[in-house]
Amino acid sequence: MKIVHFSWEYPPVIYGGLGTFATEISKKQVEFDHDVTVFSLNKDNAVSIFDQIDGVEVYRPKTLEMSKPFYLCTDHELRSWGPYFKFFADVLSYNIMSASKLVNGLVRKNGRTFDIVDAHDWLGIMAGMVAKKELNLPLIFHVHSTEVGRSVGRGSHTIKDIEYEGGQVADCVITVSNAMADELLKLGFPQNKIRSCWNGVDPTKYDPARVSDAERLAVRHNYGVQDHENLLFFIGRLVTVKGIDKLVQAMPLVLKEFPNTKLLILGIGDMENELRSLADGLGIHDKVIMRTEFIREQERIRHYAASDVVVLPSLYEPFGIVCTEALSMQKPTVVGARGTNGMREQVVPSGEKQCGIHINPFEPKDIAWGIIQVLQSPDKGMQWGKNGRQRVLGEFNWDAVTKRTLAIYKEFKR
């Protein structure tokens, strides 16, 4: 098949799970002998407008500065975004320029043909809708999260409208977990269009055997964590939906049972100062280590290896690729399991295949309980870690994800 992806994120611009998914799935689709073309953001118009990456054809059309003229055409809601209004204008420009490059450039001018379009989230679905209309191509709307979920019930009605219309126009809506499929049904997406397909990781890369003891210990010692101390690890954006404030609030209860425990928080976001103040107020600033920056993937892998327990108490998590990474790195994992949360589909909480603990992420006491369950049974924790890696090898690797995605494409290919 000749496949088009509209993905706002793509190397060198990756912010989270969407970009990771688009990068890995497009690369794998090429390995499966398909032709893949990606249209992505040209951040600050500073990146090359065309690249060939791992066999993937990548276009990054330069965006136009549309903030001022677009402002004249918008309602109060968008105007109230203030400095973030430019972000919306850039998204619109990216969609217009990308759709034009595909329709007018590659197809009408150069005579290229394509079989299917996969547009990722609201950031790419507008271009996808244009391509479907102009080229009569089947459109896949790949929903990685929703505005309602990201904003904990608030958010922009404009973005909600874009998402809803995308669901009505698309031939198929792929989402990343069964929990997300349930959410989309509640939001009015047509049931007959929805297909679930989990994300994945590369278990040959996220492999504990590839991190030496010296590397693992170096990470711990770099943060002042001694060999006899337990290291809890959180990785993710420092925003409300990740539940990181609830995790900090849970720490005094954990420390009461296991005083030789530290929490390492790795990520960036607007809650940084709030979290530091919270730790100070609870008198545990010496037990909470914060590193607020992006780090390279290989260094991230070493951080997983250095930890004893990975804790991800998200209030809303459509899939949670950091959970998959933790499982692949053979770590017992404590995850939020309320509402829309794909991590509860990854982590088996009981039985022979148990690989972690489900907790109520809204309750610090329950988060503490989950952590204590792991710390008080180190042997069980080690076995849970091994079970988690086996689960990744069977269900959450990119080969399995790619096969499932391609099968869905074929279902809707004309």
N, C-alpha and C positions, 0 to 999 in steps of 0.2 A: 504493500500500500504506500501511497504518497501522502504523508501526514503533515498537517500544519498545527503548530502550537502557538497560541497567543499567551505568553507568560510574562508578566511585568518583571518578575525576577528571573535572572539567568546570569551565569558568570560573566563578568566579575561582580555583578550586583546580586547578592543573596542576603536576605534578611531572616529567613526562617524556613519552615517546612515546605512551603509552596515552591520556593526556589530549589530546594534540595530535591523535591519530587520531580520537578520539570527537568532538572539536569540529569538525574539518574534514569528516568523513564525514556527520555529522548535518546540517550546514549545506548540503552538496552534495545530500543526499537531498531536502531541502526544495526546492532549486533544480530538481530533477528531478521536481517535482510530487508528492512523497510527504508524508504527515503524519508528523511525528517527535516522539516524547515521550521525554525523557531523565530518568532518576532518578539523582541524584548526591549526593555527600556534602555535608552542611551542616556545614562545619568550625567547631567550637566553638559550633555552633548560633547563629552570628553573621551568617549570610547569609539573604537573603529566601527564604521557602519556595517561592515560585513566581516564575518569570521567563519572558519571551518574548525569546529571543535569536536574531536572524537568522531568525526564523520558526520556531524550534525551541521547543517547549514544555518547560520545565525545572522539574522538581520536586526540592526538597531537603528531604525530611521531617526534622524535628528528631529527633535520636537520643536514646535514653534512656541514662542512666548504669547500665550493667549489669555493671560490673567485679566488684563484690562478690558478687552472687548467682550470676553466671556462674562465678566462681572455684570455687564449691562443687560445680559439676557437671563440672569438667574434670579431666584426668589430669595426671600429673607433668610431661609435656612442656610443656604450655601454661603451667602454673604456674611453670615454670623461666624463662619469658620475662622475669620481673621487671617493670620499669617498662613494657616493651613489651606486657605482657598487656592493658593498657587499649586498645591499638591493635586487638588482635584482638576485644575486646569491642565496640569501636566499629564494626568491620567487620560483626560479627554484627548489631548493632542497626540499622545502615544497611540491611542486606539485609532484615531483618524489617519495618522501617517502610516501606521502598520497596515491597516485595511487597504489604504490606497496603494501601498507598495505591492501587496499581494494581488489585488484586483486589477489595477491599471498597469502595474509594472510587470510582474512575473507572468500573469495570465494573458491579459489583453495585448501587451506589447511584445512579450517574449514567447508567447504560445505555450507556456507551461500548463500542465494539468495536475490536479490534486484529487484525492479521494475522500478525505475527511478532515474536519477542523475540530481541534480540541482547545477550548478557551478556558483559562483558569481564573476562577473567582470573578468578582465584579470588575476587577482591574483589567480583564481581557475580554469580557463577554460582549462589550459593545462592538469591538472589531469582529468578533465571531458572528454576531447577528448580521453585520454588514456583509461579510463573506458568504453567509448562507443565502441572503437575499440576492446578491449580485451574481453569484456563481452557482447557485442551486446545489450547494454541497451540504451533506449531512453535518449537523452541528452537535458536538458534545460540550455540555457545560460542566466543567470539572469544579465542584464546589468543595473547597478545602475548609471553609468556615463561613459563617453568616454574620451580617452586621448586628443582628439581634443578639447573637451569642457573644461576639467580640466585645460588645458594649454593655453586657449584662442587662439586656432588656431596653436599653436606651438607643443611642446612635442616630444616624442620619436617615431621614425618610427617603431622601433621594437615592442613597445607596440601596436601601431596602427595595425601592421600586425597581432599580436596575436589576437586582438579583431576582426579584419576582418575575419580571418580564423575560429575563434570560431563561428562566425555568419554563415559561410558557412557549417561547420561540424555539428552544433547543429540541432536537430530536431525542436526545438522551441526556440525563443528568447523572453523572458519576459522582459519588461522594465517598468519603474516606473511611466510614465506619457505619455499622448498623444504627448506632446512636444518632449519627448525623442524618441518616435516612429518616428516622422517626421525627427529627426536628424539621426537616424539609416538608414532610407531610403536614405537620401542624401549621407551617407557613403557607400552605396552599399549592405546593408543587405537585404536579400530576403523578399519582402513584405508579402508573404504568411506564413512566419514563425513568424512574429512579433505579439505579444499580449501585451496589456497594462494592468497593475494591480497596482493601487495606493498602497502606504504604509499606515501605520496607527499608532495609539497610543492606550494606555490603558486609556480610559476616567474615569475609576474608580480610577486610580492613579493620572492622570492629571485632578484633580477636584478642582476648587476654594473653594468648601465647606469644603475641608479637610485642608485648611490653615486658621488658626485663625487670627483675626485682630492683635493680639499681635505679632504673627510671621511675618506677613506682615510688620508691622511698624518697627519691629526690623531690618529687612533687610534694609529698607530705612534709618533708623537712623544710621546704621552701616556705610553707605556711606555718611553720612552728608546731606541727602535729607530730607527737612522739609515737614510737612504735606501739606503746601500750594503750594509746588512745583510740577511741572509735571516731571515724570520720564519716559524717553524713554529708551528702552532696546534693545540692539543688543546682540545676542549670536551666536557664530560660530567661525570658524577658521579665523585667521587674515591673509588672503591671498587676492590677487587681485580680484579673481572671486566673492568674497563675497561683493564687493562694499563698504567696510567699510570706505575707504578714501573719497569716494563721500559723505557718510553720515556725516563725520566730516566737510567736506566743506559746507554742507547744514546747519550746525548748526547756523552760524551767521544770516542767513535769518530767521530761526525759532526764534532765540532769539530777533530779532527785533520786532516780533509780540508778543512773549510770553517770556519775559525776565526771568521769574521764571521757567526755564526748565533746566533739566540736562540730559545728555546722559550717560548711563552705558554700557560699552563694556565689555563683558565677553568672553574670549577665548584665545587661544594661536596661534602663527604663526610668520612668519618672517617679518611681517609688524609692529611689536610692536613699534620699535624705530621710524619708519617713522610716525606712527600715533601720537606719543607723540610730535614729532617735528612739525607736522602739526597743532596740537591743540595749541601749544605754539606760532607758527607763526601767527595764526589767532587771538591770544589774548583771547582764550576761554579755557585755560587749567583748570580753576576753574569750568568749566561747563561740562567737559568731564572726566568721571571717568573710569579708566581701571583696570580690574582685570585679570591678565594673568596666569590662571591656570585652570586645570580640577577641577570640583567640583562634589560631589555626586549628584545622581539624585534627592533625596529629597530636597537638598538645591537648586538645579536648579528650581524645582517646586515652591519653596518659592520666588525665584527671579521673575518668571513670575507673581506670585500673587502680588508682591510689585510694579510692573510697571503699568504705565497708558496706554502706547502704545508700541507695539513691532514693531520694524522697521528692515526689512530684505531686503536690496537693492541689492540682488545678481545679477551679470551680467550673471551667468550661474548656474542653479540649477535644476538638473533633476527632483527632487521631493521637497525636503525641509522639512524634518521631524520636524525641529524646528518650522516651520510655523504651522504644525499640532498640536504640543504641545501648542503653543500660543493660537490657536483657541479653543483647549480643555479647556484651562485655562480661557476662556471667555474674551480674550483680543482683542480689535480692532487692526488689523494688517495691516501695510503698506509694500507692497511687490514689488519687481522687476517684471516687466511683459514684458520683451523684449527677443527675441530669445528663446533659450531652457530654459524654466522656468516653472517647474511644480507647483510652488506656485500660479500662476495665475489660475490654475485649482481648487485650493483649496479655494481661496478667491473670493467670489462673490462681485464685485465692485459697484453694483447698484441694485435698486429694493427692493422688500419687504424682500428678504433674504440677503441683503448686510451684509458683515461681515468685510469689510476693504476697502483699497484703492490700486489700481494699479498705479505704477509710472514707469517712465523711469529711470532705475538705473544708466544710464550713465550721467545724468544731475542733479547736486546738486540742481538746482532751482526746478526741478520737485519733487525731494525727499522732499524738504522743503514744497512745496505745499501740498503734501500728508499728511505730519505730521500736518500741520496747519489745514487741513480739519477736522482732528479728534479733535485736541485741542480746536477748536472754537465751537464745538458742543458736549459737554460732554454727554448730554442725548442720542444723536444719537450714540456716541461711546459705551455707555453702551449697547444699543440695538444691535449694531453690534457684540459686544462680545457675547451676548446671542445667536445671530443667528449663530455665528461661532461654538459655542459648540454644538448646534443642528445639524449642518452639520457634525461634527465629529461623533456624536452618530449615524447618519444615514449612513455615507459613509466611514469614515476614522478610523474605529476601527478594531482590529485584527481579530475578528470573520469574518467580511465582507471580509477582505483581504485574510484570510485563505481559505474561501469558494471559492473565485475567483481563487486563486492559485491552489487549488486541482482540480477545474473544468478544468483548463488548463492542468494539469498533466494527467487527465483522457483522454483528447482529444488525447494525444500522447502516452499513455501507450499501449504497445503491448500485 
